[in-house]
Amino acid sequence: MGPHRADDTRFVGVAMDQVWHELAPRYPATLSNAVWMQENCAAYLHRAARLRALPGALEALAELHEAGIRQCCVSNSQRTIVDRNLQVIGAIAYLEFSISRDDVAHGKPDPAPYRLACERLALAPAEVLVAEDSDTGIARGAPRAARHARRPGDGDFAAIVAAVVRPVSAGA
């Protein structure tokens, strides 16, 4: 598949079509986008069993779920990768659905994935809190599609739970 850097922060949270656009000039002209995507997906899925949830993430999902807060996952990854990730880390039990890059014409930072999530949740953007794991989504996409957006700093998922559960409990 050619040169790549496994943890290249330029590509964290970035849709693979955008990554291809950036890296394609470095690959042989005979390598197609489709083949590159298939190879990347296969390599990723082969290693997916090693994934672990961010510290505190599953506990936060469980607490939000127990409080009756509806949750979904919005990702720039392909459907097969999103499904495997959620299954492997144990998050799938707390989510109503997920939105993958395959579900929208334009991935993040375009707000389309978030808007689709709001539509499927039947909630207005002002009623949605987005917790992002990458700067790509939080910087541009999430704020244009949801009123609230935050990235848990240093795994501070408790702050997100507090921001959601306390207001809901107070309004009950």
N, C-alpha and C positions, 0 to 999 in steps of 0.2 A: 504494500500500500504506500510505500514511500515514507519520507520523513514526516514525523509528527512529534509533538511534545505532549505527553499524557496529561499534564496539568497546566497547559498553556492558558493562563487566566484571560487572554483575549477572547476565548471561546466559551467561557462558562456562561451558561444560560442563553447562548446564541443558537439560533436554528441552524441545522446542518446545511441547508441550502446557502446560507450566508457564509458558513465555514468553507464550503466547497468553493464559493466565489473567491474567497481570500486565498485559498491554498492551491487551487487548480493550476495556476502558472508554474508551480513547483513540481508538478507531476508530469509523467510522460503524456504526450498529446493523445496517445491511444487509450488512456484511461478515461472512461466515461463517468459522468456524475452518478448514473444508476449503479454501475459496478462498484464505485467508491462507496456509495451509501450502503449497498448490500454487504460489502466487506467490513465496513465500520460497525454496522448493526450486528453482524455475526460475531465479530471479535468482542464487542461489548457484552452481548448476551452470554457468551462463553465465560466471561469473568463476573457476571452479575451476582452469582451466589455469594461473592465476597462482600457485597454491599452491606452497610450498616446504617441505620438511621442516625441522624445528628443527635447528639446527647440532648435529652429533654423533649425531642420532637414527638415521639410516640406518646409520652405522658401528656403532653399538651393536646394532641389530637384526641386522646381518650377523655380528658377532662372536658374539652369542648363538646364532644359527643354526648357525654353524660349530662351536660347542661342543656342539651337539646339544640345546640348550634349546628346548623347544616354546614357541611364541608365538602369541598371538591378539590381536585388537583388540576392546575393549569400548567402544561409543560411545553417546551419547545422540542421535545424529543418525539421520535416516531412512536406510534401506538404500541408496537411490540415491546419497545424499551420501557415506556411508561408503565404498562401493565406488569412487566417483570419487576421493575423497581418497586412498585407499590406492594406487590406480593412478597418479595424477598424481605423488605424491611418491616412488613407487618402493618402497613398503613391502610391497606385496602379495606379493612374492617370498619374504619371510621369515616369513609368517604362515600358520598352518594354516587359519584361518577368522576371521570377525569376527562379533560380536554387535552388532546395531543396535537402536535403539529400537523398531523394528517386530517384533522377536523376543520381546519381553517385555511383560507387562501394565503394569508400572511401571518407569520409567526411573530412572537415578541421581538422587538419592542412595539410592534403594531398593537393597538389595543383590542384587535379582533378576538383573540383567544379569551380575554377577560370578559368582553361583551357577550360572547357566546355562553360563558359560564353564568353570568348574571341572568341571561335569558333562560337558560335551563333551570336555574334556581328560582325563577320567577321573582327576582328581586331587583329593585332599582340599584344602580351603582352606588348611590348614597347609603345604601343599607349593607354594603359589602366591605369587609376588611380583607385586604390582600396581604398575606405574609409571604414575601419573596425570599428565595435563597440565592439570588444573583442580582448584581447591579443592573444587568440588562433589563429586567422586568421592572424593577423599582424605579429606575431613573426616568423611564419614558412611558412604557406601556401601561403599567398599573395606575398611575395617577390620572391618566386620561380616560380610564374605563371604570374606576371605582373611587369613591370619595376618600377612603382611607387606605393607606398603603404603608407598610413598614417592613423592614428587614430585621430579623432578630440578630442583634449584635452579640457576638460571642455566645451564640446559642441561648439567648435569653428568651426562651419560649414562654416562661412564666409571665413576662410582661405582656405578651400578646393575649394570653388567657385572661389576665387581669383586665385588660382593656376591653375584652368582649364579655366575659362572664359577669363582672360587677355591674355594668350598665344594664344588662338583661335582667339580672336578679333584682336590681333596684326598681326597674320598671314593672316588675311582676306584682 
